[in-house]
Amino acid sequence: MCGIVGYVGPQDAAPILLEGLGRLEYRGYDSAGLALSAKGGLKVRKVSGRVADLAADLPARFKGAPGIGHTRWATHGEPSEANAHPQLDTAGRIAVVHNGIIENADELRAKLTADGVEFASQTDTEVVAHLVAAAFAAGAGDLEQAVRQALRQVVGAYGLAVLDAEHPDRIVVARNGSPVLLGVGEKEMFVASDVAALIGYTRQVVYLDDGELATITAGGYRTYTLDDRSTAKSPSTIDWDVVGAEIGDHAHYLIKEIQEQPRTIERALKGRIDERFATAHLGGLNLTVREAREIRRVKILGCGTACYAGELGAQLIEDLARVPATAEAASEFRYRNPVVEPDTLYVAVSQSGETIDTLAAVQELQRKGGRVIGIVNVVGSTIARQVDGGIYLHAGPEMSVAATKSFTSTVAAFALLALHLGRIRDLSPEQGRRIIAGLLALPGQVAQILEQEDAIAEVAREIATSNSMLFVGRRRGWPVAREGAQKLKEISYVHAEAYPSAELKHGPLALVSPEMPTVAIVPDDDLLDKNTSTLSEIKARKGPVIAIAHRELPDLADRTLVIPRSEPELDPILLSIPLQILAYHAAVALGRDVDKPRNLAKSVTVE
């Protein structure tokens, strides 16, 4: 969950590395550092803190190239300057930046210590620097050979870049379970752990696969395996632009991305709606009509917000396609020896396409013969390349740690999938047209909700002083409540729990008091009477109620945020928008670091 950037070329590396690290800071932000090749050896600067602290700490003459940089989310060793990357060997010749976890680090550290190596940090990464140095001492002829020899001893996940003071024309990178990609420029080359770092410099990228290494020089690149077999890798073109990754005149990336949702939902739908046949066109699924009709069950896997989107997706598939569907946390699925059925379609959901728990679940499913498709935002990401087919969200870069636009775009993608499967089965053209009309209306309806931001912000400031909150909802409202509670707790640090409304009286009702506000998801559907009964239970115990509803609820809610009505199956997309705004403004009122909440990082690539 760290950010890696590297540069080889005629330009001074430091400004390029700092800009790239700034774009990757959502992947980790407890420390940062740079290493540059310069006359006389390596120049290294590290800080415990943010990329801005690193930039402020650089001397005026901190120049050189090639260079590597890193922004860290701690796994081994507390956040400190000593534990920040790059990590060096004893002589200061080798610099390594690393994302992942080396599982046999303790064993390797003990061996190296016995050989006389003195360690300067608590990190597992420092082990790699000493292993590379040891390979040179044992006779490795070049940096590529030394890195290969070092990595043959390593067990675990890594994405890493290595700089050698005595080979100042190159960087060697390697990947095993943690993303690394190359950027191809004009007489210059780049390295990154995420395409966001390369925006503005190149659109041509090369994705490394597990077990691959690459050497980059200003003149180009070579990819190969640990046993030095060459691999043929051609560049792909990325479609993100620099504007999408800039904050513009917004106070935070999070509110920018919330406000982008009319456009991102529109992009998720673009080119995928077939009005003639009242269905969705999803060629990327790589499923024939016959294969789609043979599906008897759908299992959706994701983590955090992706899992909640999957829960809504499962309901959409059951409602429209009449196929049994469930969603489960990928982090649990991979450990329970699941039964993999040949007539089950598995769907992996990940904004980044790099979530390690979800990726491991995909690999386990494929090992057992399961058919897996993906719903992913990042083109060319590991999960996108691993699965048998899927749907890209085209939401553009999501820079804030808290997911917003990727959540609503994912649910929209599930609606398309459900429509596609439903029309292959028994969903009538009339019902298909109803869903299509609802989908096409969503961008305008989201825009209407965004116009209420000031009113929602007022409510947010009122609840920001609460120590704890409840979120409740029924059926489709239940995953919305879970996502709303997640947003509030992860960016405002206000404790929040979500429960199915009907479960409130089976225990959680004991928590209700004048000091415990409840956010209730109350769509105007066939369960409205049931939901209003729940609100009555809360009000009878003097619990404050904020309702997200299609109409005012006098006497039942202290505050009602009224939103437009969609088709019942699509209502959750609209119901979630006020909860995003509510969490954002509560966090702002509390002075939180909205885009970079404590202890969290965007792309979770470690277990």
SVG drawing of the C-alpha trace seen along z (x, -y; Angstrom):
<svg xmlns="http://www.w3.org/2000/svg" viewBox="-47 -27 80 54">
<polyline fill="none" stroke="black" stroke-width="0.4" points="0.0,0.0 2.9,-2.3 3.7,-4.5 6.7,-3.9 8.1,-6.3 11.2,-6.1 12.8,-8.1 15.7,-7.6 16.4,-10.3 18.0,-13.7 15.9,-15.7 16.6,-16.3 14.7,-13.5 13.7,-15.1 10.8,-17.3 9.4,-14.4 9.6,-12.0 8.0,-14.5 5.1,-15.2 4.6,-11.5 4.7,-10.8 2.2,-13.6 -0.2,-11.8 0.4,-8.5 0.1,-9.8 -3.3,-8.3 -1.5,-4.9 0.5,-5.8 1.5,-8.9 3.4,-8.2 6.9,-8.8 8.5,-9.6 12.0,-9.6 14.1,-9.9 17.4,-8.5 19.2,-10.0 22.2,-8.9 24.8,-11.7 28.6,-12.1 30.2,-10.6 27.3,-8.1 23.7,-8.3 21.9,-11.3 19.2,-10.2 16.7,-12.2 13.9,-10.8 11.3,-12.2 8.7,-10.9 5.7,-12.7 4.1,-13.7 5.5,-14.3 5.2,-18.1 7.5,-17.7 10.0,-15.9 9.8,-18.6 10.4,-21.3 13.4,-19.3 15.3,-18.9 18.5,-21.0 18.6,-23.4 21.3,-21.3 19.6,-18.0 19.9,-17.1 20.6,-14.0 19.2,-11.1 18.2,-8.4 16.2,-8.4 13.6,-6.5 11.0,-7.7 8.6,-6.3 5.7,-7.2 5.0,-4.7 2.2,-3.1 3.9,-1.2 3.8,2.6 7.2,3.4 8.5,0.8 6.8,-2.4 6.7,-5.5 10.1,-7.1 12.9,-8.5 15.0,-5.4 12.1,-3.2 11.3,-5.3 12.3,-4.2 14.6,-4.1 16.4,-1.6 20.2,-1.3 22.9,1.3 25.7,0.7 28.0,-0.9 25.3,-3.2 25.7,-1.8 22.3,-0.1 18.9,-1.9 15.6,0.0 12.0,-1.1 9.4,1.6 5.7,2.3 4.5,5.5 5.7,7.9 8.7,10.1 7.4,13.1 10.8,14.6 12.4,11.3 13.2,12.4 15.0,15.5 17.0,13.5 17.8,10.8 19.2,13.4 21.4,14.9 22.7,11.5 23.3,10.5 25.4,13.7 27.4,12.7 28.2,9.4 25.6,7.1 24.3,4.3 20.7,3.2 19.7,-0.4 15.9,0.0 13.1,2.3 11.9,2.8 11.7,6.0 12.8,3.8 16.3,3.3 16.9,7.0 16.7,6.7 19.3,3.9 21.7,6.1 20.9,9.2 21.7,7.2 25.0,6.0 25.8,9.5 25.2,10.7 27.7,8.2 30.2,9.3 29.7,12.9 30.6,12.0 27.4,10.8 28.5,9.0 25.8,6.4 22.7,5.0 20.3,7.3 22.1,10.4 22.5,9.1 18.8,8.4 17.8,11.8 20.1,13.6 18.7,11.6 15.1,12.2 15.6,15.9 16.0,15.9 12.9,13.9 9.5,15.3 6.5,12.9 4.9,10.1 6.9,7.3 6.9,4.5 10.3,2.9 12.8,0.7 16.6,0.8 19.1,-1.9 22.9,-1.2 25.5,-4.0 27.9,-2.0 25.3,-1.5 24.0,-5.1 22.3,-4.6 19.5,-2.3 16.9,-1.1 15.9,2.5 12.4,3.2 10.6,6.4 7.0,7.6 5.5,10.4 2.0,9.8 2.3,6.0 1.9,3.7 4.7,2.3 4.5,0.6 6.8,-1.1 6.1,-4.4 7.6,-4.8 8.7,-8.4 10.8,-10.1 14.4,-9.1 13.3,-8.7 11.6,-6.0 9.5,-6.0 8.5,-3.5 5.4,-3.6 3.2,-1.4 0.1,-3.2 -0.6,-4.9 -1.7,-8.1 2.0,-8.9 2.6,-9.0 -0.2,-11.3 1.2,-14.3 4.4,-12.5 3.3,-9.6 0.3,-7.6 2.3,-4.5 2.7,-2.0 4.0,1.6 2.4,3.7 4.7,6.3 3.3,9.7 4.1,11.6 7.6,13.1 8.8,10.5 11.7,8.0 12.6,5.0 15.6,2.9 15.0,-0.6 17.5,-3.1 16.9,-6.4 16.9,-4.4 14.2,-1.9 13.4,1.2 13.9,4.9 11.6,7.3 12.7,10.8 12.2,13.5 14.2,14.5 16.0,17.1 16.8,14.3 14.4,15.5 13.3,12.4 9.6,11.7 7.9,9.7 6.0,6.7 4.3,4.1 3.1,0.8 -0.6,0.1 -2.3,-3.3 -3.9,-4.8 -6.9,-7.1 -6.7,-9.1 -5.8,-12.8 -4.0,-15.2 -7.2,-17.2 -8.8,-14.1 -6.0,-13.8 -5.9,-17.5 -7.8,-18.9 -8.6,-22.1 -10.5,-24.7 -12.0,-22.1 -11.1,-22.1 -10.4,-18.3 -10.3,-15.5 -13.2,-13.8 -15.7,-16.6 -14.4,-16.9 -15.0,-13.2 -18.5,-13.3 -19.4,-16.2 -18.1,-14.3 -20.7,-11.5 -23.2,-12.7 -20.4,-12.5 -18.9,-9.2 -22.2,-7.4 -22.8,-8.7 -19.4,-7.3 -20.2,-3.9 -23.3,-3.7 -21.9,-5.2 -22.0,-2.8 -23.5,0.0 -27.2,-0.5 -29.1,1.1 -32.4,-0.6 -33.6,1.3 -33.6,4.6 -34.0,3.0 -30.8,4.6 -27.2,3.8 -24.3,4.5 -21.3,5.8 -18.9,7.3 -16.1,7.3 -17.7,10.1 -16.5,12.7 -19.7,14.7 -21.7,16.2 -25.5,16.1 -25.4,19.9 -22.8,19.6 -24.8,16.8 -28.0,18.9 -26.1,21.7 -25.3,19.6 -27.2,20.9 -25.7,18.7 -23.7,15.5 -21.1,14.9 -19.7,11.4 -16.4,10.8 -15.0,7.5 -13.6,5.7 -15.0,2.7 -17.0,0.4 -16.6,2.8 -18.3,5.5 -21.2,3.2 -21.6,2.4 -21.5,6.1 -24.4,6.6 -26.4,4.2 -25.3,5.9 -26.5,9.3 -29.9,7.8 -30.0,6.3 -29.1,9.7 -31.8,11.5 -34.4,8.9 -33.8,8.5 -32.3,11.8 -33.9,14.1 -30.6,15.8 -29.6,16.5 -26.8,14.1 -24.8,13.3 -21.9,11.1 -19.1,11.9 -15.9,10.2 -13.1,11.5 -10.8,11.4 -12.8,14.1 -13.7,16.1 -10.1,17.0 -9.5,18.7 -12.6,21.0 -11.9,23.5 -15.0,22.6 -17.0,25.0 -16.4,23.8 -19.3,24.7 -19.0,24.9 -22.3,23.1 -21.5,20.2 -20.4,16.9 -17.9,15.2 -17.5,11.4 -14.5,9.7 -15.0,6.0 -12.0,3.6 -11.6,0.0 -7.8,0.2 -7.7,3.7 -4.9,4.4 -6.6,5.3 -4.6,8.3 -7.4,10.2 -9.6,9.9 -6.8,10.9 -5.9,13.9 -9.6,15.0 -9.6,14.7 -6.5,16.8 -7.9,19.5 -11.2,19.6 -9.3,19.9 -7.1,22.6 -10.3,24.6 -11.8,23.9 -14.2,21.1 -15.2,18.5 -14.4,15.0 -15.2,11.6 -14.1,8.3 -15.7,4.9 -12.6,2.6 -11.8,-1.1 -8.1,-0.9 -7.5,0.3 -4.6,2.8 -4.6,3.4 -3.7,6.9 -7.3,8.1 -8.4,6.7 -5.7,8.7 -6.2,11.8 -10.0,12.3 -11.8,14.0 -13.7,10.8 -15.4,7.9 -16.6,4.3 -14.4,1.2 -16.0,-1.7 -14.2,-4.5 -14.6,-6.7 -11.2,-8.3 -8.6,-8.5 -10.1,-8.4 -7.5,-10.2 -9.2,-10.4 -8.8,-7.3 -12.6,-7.1 -14.4,-5.6 -17.4,-7.6 -17.6,-7.8 -16.3,-4.3 -19.1,-3.0 -21.9,-4.5 -20.3,-3.6 -19.9,0.0 -23.6,0.2 -24.5,-1.2 -22.2,1.5 -24.1,4.2 -27.4,2.8 -26.1,3.2 -25.0,6.8 -28.3,7.6 -30.2,6.1 -28.0,8.1 -28.6,11.4 -32.2,10.6 -33.0,10.0 -31.3,13.2 -33.7,14.9 -37.2,13.8 -37.0,10.0 -39.6,8.5 -38.7,5.8 -41.1,3.5 -39.2,4.1 -35.9,3.7 -37.0,0.3 -38.1,-0.7 -34.6,0.0 -32.9,-1.8 -35.0,-4.9 -34.1,-4.8 -30.4,-4.5 -30.4,-7.3 -32.1,-9.6 -29.5,-8.9 -26.9,-11.6 -29.5,-14.4 -31.0,-13.1 -27.5,-12.9 -27.0,-16.5 -30.2,-17.5 -29.0,-15.9 -25.6,-17.7 -27.5,-21.0 -28.6,-20.3 -25.0,-20.2 -25.5,-23.3 -28.5,-21.8 -26.8,-18.4 -23.7,-20.2 -25.9,-21.9 -27.1,-18.5 -23.5,-17.2 -22.3,-19.9 -25.0,-19.0 -24.1,-15.3 -20.3,-15.9 -20.4,-16.4 -21.9,-12.9 -19.7,-10.2 -21.5,-7.4 -24.3,-6.9 -26.5,-4.2 -27.3,-3.7 -30.3,-1.5 -32.0,-0.3 -34.1,2.5 -33.5,4.7 -31.8,2.4 -31.4,-0.2 -29.3,2.1 -26.1,2.1 -26.6,-1.7 -26.6,-2.0 -23.5,0.1 -21.7,-2.1 -22.9,-5.3 -21.6,-4.1 -18.3,-3.2 -17.9,-6.6 -18.6,-8.4 -16.3,-6.4 -13.4,-6.3 -13.1,-10.0 -14.6,-11.7 -13.6,-9.1 -17.1,-9.2 -18.0,-5.7 -20.9,-4.4 -22.6,-1.1 -25.1,0.2 -27.9,2.6 -30.8,3.9 -33.8,2.0 -35.7,5.1 -32.7,6.2 -32.8,3.0 -35.3,4.5 -33.1,7.6 -30.4,5.9 -29.1,2.5 -32.2,0.7 -30.6,0.7 -28.2,-1.9 -30.8,-4.4 -30.9,-7.6 -31.1,-11.3 -27.3,-11.3 -27.3,-8.6 -28.5,-9.9 -29.8,-7.4 -29.5,-7.8 -32.4,-5.9 -32.7,-4.9 -36.4,-5.2 -37.3,-4.9 -40.9,-5.3 -41.4,-1.6 -43.4,1.4 -41.6,1.4 -42.3,-2.2 -44.8,-1.2 -42.2,1.2 -39.5,-1.5 -41.8,-4.1 -42.5,-1.6 -38.8,-1.4 -38.6,-5.2 -41.5,-5.2 -39.5,-2.8 -36.5,-5.1 -38.5,-8.3 -40.3,-6.6 -36.9,-6.4 -36.1,-10.0 -33.5,-9.1 -32.7,-11.8 -33.5,-10.7 -32.1,-11.9 -34.0,-10.3 -32.9,-9.9 -36.2,-9.6 -38.4,-10.5 -40.7,-12.7 -40.8,-14.6 -41.5,-12.4 -43.2,-14.7 -43.2,-13.5 -40.9,-10.6 -37.7,-12.3 -36.0,-15.4 -34.4,-16.1 -35.3,-14.6 -33.1,-14.8 -35.5,-14.4 -34.0,-13.0 -35.5,-12.2 -37.1,-8.9 -35.6,-6.4 -36.8,-2.9 -36.8,-0.9 -33.9,1.3 -31.8,-1.8 -32.8,-3.9 -29.7,-2.8 -27.4,-4.8 -29.3,-8.0 -29.8,-7.2 -26.0,-6.8 -25.1,-10.3 -26.4,-12.3 -24.5,-9.9 -21.3,-10.7 -21.9,-14.5 -22.9,-14.0 -19.7,-12.2 -17.5,-14.7 -18.9,-17.8 -18.9,-16.1 -15.2,-15.4 -14.5,-19.0 -16.4,-20.3 -14.1,-18.2 -10.9,-19.3 -10.0,-15.9 -7.6,-15.1 -10.4,-14.3 -8.5,-12.8 -5.9,-10.9 -7.7,-9.5 -5.4,-8.0 -4.3,-4.4 -5.9,-3.9 -4.6,-3.8 -6.4,-3.6 -5.0,-0.5 -4.7,2.4 -1.9,4.5 -0.8,6.2 -2.7,8.7"/>
</svg>
